[in-house]
Amino acid sequence: MALNDITVYQTEDGFVVEFGGEGEDRIAVTLCSTPELTAENAISRAKALLAAAIEPAHGDSARSKDPALLEEELEEGLEDSFPASDPVSVTVSSIPMRDPKAGR
């Protein structure tokens, strides 16, 4: 969504920052009042909150890692699984449960 306008409203509890998009689409961020919160920095605080909300819940995702670090981890994993003729098993065994309603 491309932002067309940003509006800041002061409320009794702090500020509301509205980001207007194409058409009538809008995103509003409510910021609770703190001593350092002002109308001037409310927009940057709201943008930071939106950016944090969009990030993956776990910051350890492969997309967020440095390519050199990923390569190092791959090499370490390959060394740990040497020799290749005896690979690490990743299968899961389970015994199916009998259906209690079967045979009635």
PyMOL CGO cylinders between C-alpha atoms (Angstrom):
from pymol import cmd
from pymol.cgo import CYLINDER

trace = [
    CYLINDER, 0.00, 0.00, 0.00, 1.46, 3.33, -1.03, 0.3, 1, 1, 1, 1, 1, 1,
    CYLINDER, 1.46, 3.33, -1.03, 0.98, 6.04, 1.58, 0.3, 1, 1, 1, 1, 1, 1,
    CYLINDER, 0.98, 6.04, 1.58, -0.65, 9.20, 0.33, 0.3, 1, 1, 1, 1, 1, 1,
    CYLINDER, -0.65, 9.20, 0.33, -1.02, 11.13, 3.58, 0.3, 1, 1, 1, 1, 1, 1,
    CYLINDER, -1.02, 11.13, 3.58, -0.21, 10.95, 7.30, 0.3, 1, 1, 1, 1, 1, 1,
    CYLINDER, -0.21, 10.95, 7.30, -2.43, 12.56, 9.93, 0.3, 1, 1, 1, 1, 1, 1,
    CYLINDER, -2.43, 12.56, 9.93, -1.69, 12.94, 13.65, 0.3, 1, 1, 1, 1, 1, 1,
    CYLINDER, -1.69, 12.94, 13.65, -4.51, 13.39, 16.17, 0.3, 1, 1, 1, 1, 1, 1,
    CYLINDER, -4.51, 13.39, 16.17, -3.96, 14.19, 19.83, 0.3, 1, 1, 1, 1, 1, 1,
    CYLINDER, -3.96, 14.19, 19.83, -6.26, 12.33, 22.23, 0.3, 1, 1, 1, 1, 1, 1,
    CYLINDER, -6.26, 12.33, 22.23, -6.68, 12.29, 26.00, 0.3, 1, 1, 1, 1, 1, 1,
    CYLINDER, -6.68, 12.29, 26.00, -4.46, 9.19, 26.19, 0.3, 1, 1, 1, 1, 1, 1,
    CYLINDER, -4.46, 9.19, 26.19, -1.75, 10.17, 23.68, 0.3, 1, 1, 1, 1, 1, 1,
    CYLINDER, -1.75, 10.17, 23.68, -1.74, 10.34, 19.89, 0.3, 1, 1, 1, 1, 1, 1,
    CYLINDER, -1.74, 10.34, 19.89, -3.30, 8.51, 16.94, 0.3, 1, 1, 1, 1, 1, 1,
    CYLINDER, -3.30, 8.51, 16.94, -1.28, 8.42, 13.73, 0.3, 1, 1, 1, 1, 1, 1,
    CYLINDER, -1.28, 8.42, 13.73, -3.26, 7.58, 10.59, 0.3, 1, 1, 1, 1, 1, 1,
    CYLINDER, -3.26, 7.58, 10.59, -1.50, 6.49, 7.43, 0.3, 1, 1, 1, 1, 1, 1,
    CYLINDER, -1.50, 6.49, 7.43, -3.72, 7.00, 4.39, 0.3, 1, 1, 1, 1, 1, 1,
    CYLINDER, -3.72, 7.00, 4.39, -3.35, 4.78, 1.39, 0.3, 1, 1, 1, 1, 1, 1,
    CYLINDER, -3.35, 4.78, 1.39, -4.86, 4.45, -2.04, 0.3, 1, 1, 1, 1, 1, 1,
    CYLINDER, -4.86, 4.45, -2.04, -8.61, 4.96, -2.09, 0.3, 1, 1, 1, 1, 1, 1,
    CYLINDER, -8.61, 4.96, -2.09, -10.09, 4.98, 1.40, 0.3, 1, 1, 1, 1, 1, 1,
    CYLINDER, -10.09, 4.98, 1.40, -7.65, 2.48, 2.95, 0.3, 1, 1, 1, 1, 1, 1,
    CYLINDER, -7.65, 2.48, 2.95, -6.17, 3.66, 6.26, 0.3, 1, 1, 1, 1, 1, 1,
    CYLINDER, -6.17, 3.66, 6.26, -3.98, 2.22, 9.00, 0.3, 1, 1, 1, 1, 1, 1,
    CYLINDER, -3.98, 2.22, 9.00, -4.15, 3.81, 12.46, 0.3, 1, 1, 1, 1, 1, 1,
    CYLINDER, -4.15, 3.81, 12.46, -1.58, 3.45, 15.24, 0.3, 1, 1, 1, 1, 1, 1,
    CYLINDER, -1.58, 3.45, 15.24, -2.53, 4.50, 18.76, 0.3, 1, 1, 1, 1, 1, 1,
    CYLINDER, -2.53, 4.50, 18.76, 0.35, 5.70, 20.93, 0.3, 1, 1, 1, 1, 1, 1,
    CYLINDER, 0.35, 5.70, 20.93, -0.13, 5.99, 24.69, 0.3, 1, 1, 1, 1, 1, 1,
    CYLINDER, -0.13, 5.99, 24.69, 1.06, 9.20, 26.29, 0.3, 1, 1, 1, 1, 1, 1,
    CYLINDER, 1.06, 9.20, 26.29, 4.60, 9.22, 27.70, 0.3, 1, 1, 1, 1, 1, 1,
    CYLINDER, 4.60, 9.22, 27.70, 6.75, 12.19, 28.77, 0.3, 1, 1, 1, 1, 1, 1,
    CYLINDER, 6.75, 12.19, 28.77, 8.92, 11.94, 25.63, 0.3, 1, 1, 1, 1, 1, 1,
    CYLINDER, 8.92, 11.94, 25.63, 6.02, 11.50, 23.16, 0.3, 1, 1, 1, 1, 1, 1,
    CYLINDER, 6.02, 11.50, 23.16, 5.29, 14.63, 21.12, 0.3, 1, 1, 1, 1, 1, 1,
    CYLINDER, 5.29, 14.63, 21.12, 3.36, 15.38, 17.94, 0.3, 1, 1, 1, 1, 1, 1,
    CYLINDER, 3.36, 15.38, 17.94, 6.72, 15.75, 16.18, 0.3, 1, 1, 1, 1, 1, 1,
    CYLINDER, 6.72, 15.75, 16.18, 8.04, 12.28, 17.07, 0.3, 1, 1, 1, 1, 1, 1,
    CYLINDER, 8.04, 12.28, 17.07, 4.69, 10.44, 17.01, 0.3, 1, 1, 1, 1, 1, 1,
    CYLINDER, 4.69, 10.44, 17.01, 5.03, 9.62, 13.30, 0.3, 1, 1, 1, 1, 1, 1,
    CYLINDER, 5.03, 9.62, 13.30, 8.47, 8.05, 13.70, 0.3, 1, 1, 1, 1, 1, 1,
    CYLINDER, 8.47, 8.05, 13.70, 7.28, 6.05, 16.74, 0.3, 1, 1, 1, 1, 1, 1,
    CYLINDER, 7.28, 6.05, 16.74, 4.22, 4.83, 14.79, 0.3, 1, 1, 1, 1, 1, 1,
    CYLINDER, 4.22, 4.83, 14.79, 6.40, 3.81, 11.82, 0.3, 1, 1, 1, 1, 1, 1,
    CYLINDER, 6.40, 3.81, 11.82, 8.72, 1.89, 14.16, 0.3, 1, 1, 1, 1, 1, 1,
    CYLINDER, 8.72, 1.89, 14.16, 5.76, 0.05, 15.70, 0.3, 1, 1, 1, 1, 1, 1,
    CYLINDER, 5.76, 0.05, 15.70, 4.42, -0.89, 12.27, 0.3, 1, 1, 1, 1, 1, 1,
    CYLINDER, 4.42, -0.89, 12.27, 7.84, -2.13, 11.15, 0.3, 1, 1, 1, 1, 1, 1,
    CYLINDER, 7.84, -2.13, 11.15, 8.16, -4.25, 14.30, 0.3, 1, 1, 1, 1, 1, 1,
    CYLINDER, 8.16, -4.25, 14.30, 4.68, -5.70, 13.77, 0.3, 1, 1, 1, 1, 1, 1,
    CYLINDER, 4.68, -5.70, 13.77, 5.54, -6.73, 10.20, 0.3, 1, 1, 1, 1, 1, 1,
    CYLINDER, 5.54, -6.73, 10.20, 8.81, -8.49, 11.14, 0.3, 1, 1, 1, 1, 1, 1,
    CYLINDER, 8.81, -8.49, 11.14, 8.67, -12.25, 11.67, 0.3, 1, 1, 1, 1, 1, 1,
    CYLINDER, 8.67, -12.25, 11.67, 7.85, -13.33, 15.19, 0.3, 1, 1, 1, 1, 1, 1,
    CYLINDER, 7.85, -13.33, 15.19, 11.20, -15.11, 15.41, 0.3, 1, 1, 1, 1, 1, 1,
    CYLINDER, 11.20, -15.11, 15.41, 14.12, -12.93, 14.37, 0.3, 1, 1, 1, 1, 1, 1,
    CYLINDER, 14.12, -12.93, 14.37, 16.09, -16.12, 13.61, 0.3, 1, 1, 1, 1, 1, 1,
    CYLINDER, 16.09, -16.12, 13.61, 14.55, -16.61, 10.17, 0.3, 1, 1, 1, 1, 1, 1,
    CYLINDER, 14.55, -16.61, 10.17, 16.84, -17.59, 7.31, 0.3, 1, 1, 1, 1, 1, 1,
    CYLINDER, 16.84, -17.59, 7.31, 15.89, -14.46, 5.36, 0.3, 1, 1, 1, 1, 1, 1,
    CYLINDER, 15.89, -14.46, 5.36, 17.17, -12.16, 8.10, 0.3, 1, 1, 1, 1, 1, 1,
    CYLINDER, 17.17, -12.16, 8.10, 20.59, -13.82, 8.38, 0.3, 1, 1, 1, 1, 1, 1,
    CYLINDER, 20.59, -13.82, 8.38, 23.79, -12.75, 6.73, 0.3, 1, 1, 1, 1, 1, 1,
    CYLINDER, 23.79, -12.75, 6.73, 24.67, -14.97, 3.70, 0.3, 1, 1, 1, 1, 1, 1,
    CYLINDER, 24.67, -14.97, 3.70, 28.18, -15.56, 5.09, 0.3, 1, 1, 1, 1, 1, 1,
    CYLINDER, 28.18, -15.56, 5.09, 26.69, -16.78, 8.40, 0.3, 1, 1, 1, 1, 1, 1,
    CYLINDER, 26.69, -16.78, 8.40, 24.30, -19.09, 6.53, 0.3, 1, 1, 1, 1, 1, 1,
    CYLINDER, 24.30, -19.09, 6.53, 27.24, -20.55, 4.59, 0.3, 1, 1, 1, 1, 1, 1,
    CYLINDER, 27.24, -20.55, 4.59, 29.19, -21.09, 7.82, 0.3, 1, 1, 1, 1, 1, 1,
    CYLINDER, 29.19, -21.09, 7.82, 26.21, -22.86, 9.44, 0.3, 1, 1, 1, 1, 1, 1,
    CYLINDER, 26.21, -22.86, 9.44, 25.81, -25.07, 6.35, 0.3, 1, 1, 1, 1, 1, 1,
    CYLINDER, 25.81, -25.07, 6.35, 29.48, -26.07, 6.47, 0.3, 1, 1, 1, 1, 1, 1,
    CYLINDER, 29.48, -26.07, 6.47, 29.20, -26.85, 10.19, 0.3, 1, 1, 1, 1, 1, 1,
    CYLINDER, 29.20, -26.85, 10.19, 26.14, -29.00, 9.57, 0.3, 1, 1, 1, 1, 1, 1,
    CYLINDER, 26.14, -29.00, 9.57, 27.89, -30.87, 6.76, 0.3, 1, 1, 1, 1, 1, 1,
    CYLINDER, 27.89, -30.87, 6.76, 30.91, -31.54, 8.99, 0.3, 1, 1, 1, 1, 1, 1,
    CYLINDER, 30.91, -31.54, 8.99, 28.66, -32.78, 11.80, 0.3, 1, 1, 1, 1, 1, 1,
    CYLINDER, 28.66, -32.78, 11.80, 26.94, -35.24, 9.47, 0.3, 1, 1, 1, 1, 1, 1,
    CYLINDER, 26.94, -35.24, 9.47, 30.19, -36.74, 8.09, 0.3, 1, 1, 1, 1, 1, 1,
    CYLINDER, 30.19, -36.74, 8.09, 30.49, -39.44, 6.74, 0.3, 1, 1, 1, 1, 1, 1,
    CYLINDER, 30.49, -39.44, 6.74, 27.74, -39.10, 4.20, 0.3, 1, 1, 1, 1, 1, 1,
    CYLINDER, 27.74, -39.10, 4.20, 27.32, -42.88, 4.05, 0.3, 1, 1, 1, 1, 1, 1,
    CYLINDER, 27.32, -42.88, 4.05, 25.79, -42.76, 7.54, 0.3, 1, 1, 1, 1, 1, 1,
    CYLINDER, 25.79, -42.76, 7.54, 23.40, -39.77, 7.42, 0.3, 1, 1, 1, 1, 1, 1,
    CYLINDER, 23.40, -39.77, 7.42, 21.46, -38.50, 10.40, 0.3, 1, 1, 1, 1, 1, 1,
    CYLINDER, 21.46, -38.50, 10.40, 17.95, -39.97, 10.53, 0.3, 1, 1, 1, 1, 1, 1,
    CYLINDER, 17.95, -39.97, 10.53, 15.15, -37.44, 10.57, 0.3, 1, 1, 1, 1, 1, 1,
    CYLINDER, 15.15, -37.44, 10.57, 12.21, -39.85, 10.35, 0.3, 1, 1, 1, 1, 1, 1,
    CYLINDER, 12.21, -39.85, 10.35, 9.48, -39.92, 12.95, 0.3, 1, 1, 1, 1, 1, 1,
    CYLINDER, 9.48, -39.92, 12.95, 7.95, -43.22, 13.92, 0.3, 1, 1, 1, 1, 1, 1,
    CYLINDER, 7.95, -43.22, 13.92, 4.45, -43.41, 15.29, 0.3, 1, 1, 1, 1, 1, 1,
    CYLINDER, 4.45, -43.41, 15.29, 1.92, -46.13, 16.00, 0.3, 1, 1, 1, 1, 1, 1,
    CYLINDER, 1.92, -46.13, 16.00, -1.57, -45.36, 14.69, 0.3, 1, 1, 1, 1, 1, 1,
    CYLINDER, -1.57, -45.36, 14.69, -4.27, -45.36, 17.34, 0.3, 1, 1, 1, 1, 1, 1,
    CYLINDER, -4.27, -45.36, 17.34, -7.15, -47.75, 17.05, 0.3, 1, 1, 1, 1, 1, 1,
    CYLINDER, -7.15, -47.75, 17.05, -10.46, -46.04, 16.38, 0.3, 1, 1, 1, 1, 1, 1,
    CYLINDER, -10.46, -46.04, 16.38, -12.61, -46.61, 19.51, 0.3, 1, 1, 1, 1, 1, 1,
    CYLINDER, -12.61, -46.61, 19.51, -15.78, -46.47, 17.37, 0.3, 1, 1, 1, 1, 1, 1,
    CYLINDER, -15.78, -46.47, 17.37, -14.56, -49.15, 14.95, 0.3, 1, 1, 1, 1, 1, 1,
    CYLINDER, -14.56, -49.15, 14.95, -16.25, -52.51, 15.18, 0.3, 1, 1, 1, 1, 1, 1,
    CYLINDER, -16.25, -52.51, 15.18, -19.42, -51.33, 16.87, 0.3, 1, 1, 1, 1, 1, 1,
]
cmd.load_cgo(trace, "trace")
